[in-house]
Amino acid sequence: MEQNEAVELAEEIVRLDMLRDEMLEKLQDIAGTHTFELLRSVQNRGFRFTMNKQTGQS
């Protein structure tokens, strides 16, 4: 029983990892060079991130 649960959890982790990769690629398309700055900002909630959509600069 525990072995089945472990396999299911491993499969879910792999699925989520693949989804994360897809989402990161999409974020990189949108935020460009600001991607990791934006991720840190959201994770830390330390400052408000703004990006100028016309120039792609903050």
KELODO-922423 format. One record per residue: x, y, z of N, C-alpha, C in turn; residue number from 0; residue in one letter. Coordinates in steps of 0.001 Angstrom, whole numbers, always signed. Layout:
       n_u       n_v       n_w      ca_u      ca_v      ca_w       c_u       c_v       c_w   seq   type
         X         Y         Z         X         Y         Z         X         Y         Z   NUM      A
...
***
This chain:
       n_u       n_v       n_w      ca_u      ca_v      ca_w       c_u       c_v       c_w   seq   type
      +821     -1203        +0        +0        +0        +0      +866     +1270        +0     0      M
     +1857     +1338      +880     +2729     +2511      +921     +3536     +2654      -356     1      E
     +3898     +1537      -965     +4668     +1590     -2210     +3832     +2231     -3311     2      Q
     +2554     +1889     -3399     +1672     +2500     -4395     +1535     +3994     -4152     3      N
     +1405     +4379     -2903     +1280     +5798     -2570     +2566     +6544     -2953     4      E
     +3708     +5913     -2703     +4984     +6530     -3041     +5101     +6726     -4555     5      A
     +4699     +5730     -5324     +4748     +5840     -6785     +3810     +6937     -7258     6      V
     +2614     +7006     -6705     +1654     +8044     -7082     +2199     +9434     -6761     7      E
     +2822     +9575     -5594     +3410    +10869     -5237     +4549    +11237     -6179     8      L
     +5382    +10270     -6514     +6482    +10526     -7444     +5949    +10955     -8806     9      A
     +4912    +10292     -9280     +4312    +10657    -10567     +3739    +12069    -10520    10      E
     +3105    +12418     -9422     +2523    +13761     -9271     +3632    +14817     -9235    11      E
     +4718    +14526     -8561     +5844    +15466     -8514     +6405    +15685     -9911    12      I
     +6557    +14632    -10686     +7058    +14750    -12059     +6089    +15583    -12893    13      V
     +4788    +15331    -12762     +3780    +16093    -13499     +3857    +17578    -13144    14      R
     +3960    +17866    -11850     +4033    +19258    -11403     +5321    +19928    -11876    15      L
     +6416    +19187    -11902     +7685    +19728    -12379     +7587    +20102    -13854    16      D
     +6950    +19259    -14644     +6773    +19552    -16063     +5872    +20777    -16251    17      M
     +4826    +20878    -15452     +3930    +22034    -15499     +4683    +23299    -15109    18      L
     +5528    +23201    -14081     +6336    +24341    -13654     +7225    +24814    -14792    19      R
     +7854    +23886    -15500     +8715    +24255    -16626     +7931    +24996    -17706    20      D
     +6744    +24516    -18013     +5900    +25169    -19015     +5505    +26576    -18563    21      E
     +5150    +26689    -17299     +4746    +27993    -16767     +5919    +28962    -16744    22      M
     +7107    +28487    -16408     +8288    +29341    -16392     +8600    +29842    -17795    23      L
     +8488    +28982    -18792     +8722    +29415    -20172     +7738    +30511    -20572    24      E
     +6489    +30358    -20195     +5487    +31372    -20513     +5800    +32685    -19796    25      K
     +6192    +32584    -18522     +6563    +33786    -17774     +7762    +34472    -18411    26      L
     +8733    +33698    -18859     +9901    +34274    -19519     +9513    +34988    -20808    27      Q
     +8551    +34461    -21534     +8061    +35129    -22739     +7436    +36474    -22397    28      D
     +6753    +36531    -21267     +6057    +37755    -20869     +6995    +38750    -20191    29      I
     +7779    +38286    -19220     +8593    +39181    -18393    +10016    +39349    -18905    30      A
    +10430    +38501    -19815    +11763    +38635    -20406    +12872    +38584    -19369    31      G
    +13765    +39572    -19447    +14919    +39584    -18555    +14553    +39849    -17105    32      T
    +13317    +40212    -16856    +12863    +40508    -15494    +12261    +39283    -14799    33      H
    +12285    +38144    -15452    +11611    +36955    -14931    +12034    +36609    -13517    34      T
    +13326    +36476    -13281    +13776    +36013    -11973    +13641    +37087    -10912    35      F
    +13773    +38346    -11314    +13505    +39456    -10395    +12047    +39420     -9956    36      E
    +11156    +39193    -10907     +9732    +39113    -10601     +9430    +37935     -9678    37      L
    +10011    +36786     -9970     +9796    +35618     -9107    +10268    +35884     -7683    38      L
    +11449    +36481     -7540    +11950    +36804     -6194    +11033    +37784     -5492    39      R
    +10553    +38768     -6230     +9657    +39765     -5655     +8380    +39133     -5139    40      S
     +7790    +38293     -5955     +6539    +37635     -5558     +6790    +36692     -4387    41      V
     +7885    +35969     -4438     +8201    +35032     -3360     +8441    +35759     -2045    42      Q
     +9161    +36847     -2079     +9522    +37571      -862     +8519    +38645      -472    43      N
     +7684    +39040     -1394     +6733    +40131     -1170     +7433    +41368      -621    44      R
     +8710    +41530     -1015     +9526    +42608      -475     +9319    +43947     -1158    45      G
     +8953    +43941     -2403     +8720    +45190     -3110     +7741    +44951     -4240    46      F
     +7156    +46021     -4691     +6183    +45916     -5783     +6934    +45966     -7111    47      R
     +6676    +44985     -7954     +7331    +44893     -9259     +6435    +45529    -10302    48      F
     +6991    +46429    -11093     +6249    +46995    -12220     +7130    +46887    -13449    49      T
     +6509    +46622    -14550     +7256    +46485    -15792     +6564    +47321    -16852    50      M
     +7339    +48122    -17539     +6825    +48898    -18643     +6599    +47962    -19815    51      N
     +5344    +47758    -20189     +5011    +46787    -21238     +5541    +47207    -22606    52      K
     +5667    +48496    -22853     +6121    +48938    -24169     +7607    +48683    -24371    53      Q
     +8415    +48924    -23349     +9858    +48767    -23509    +10371    +47495    -22874    54      T
     +9541    +46840    -22051     +9982    +45631    -21374    +10936    +45917    -20226    55      G
    +10944    +47165    -19758    +11839    +47546    -18661    +11022    +47942    -17456    56      Q
    +11619    +47785    -16280    +10934    +48189    -15052    +11320    +49592    -14660    57      S
***
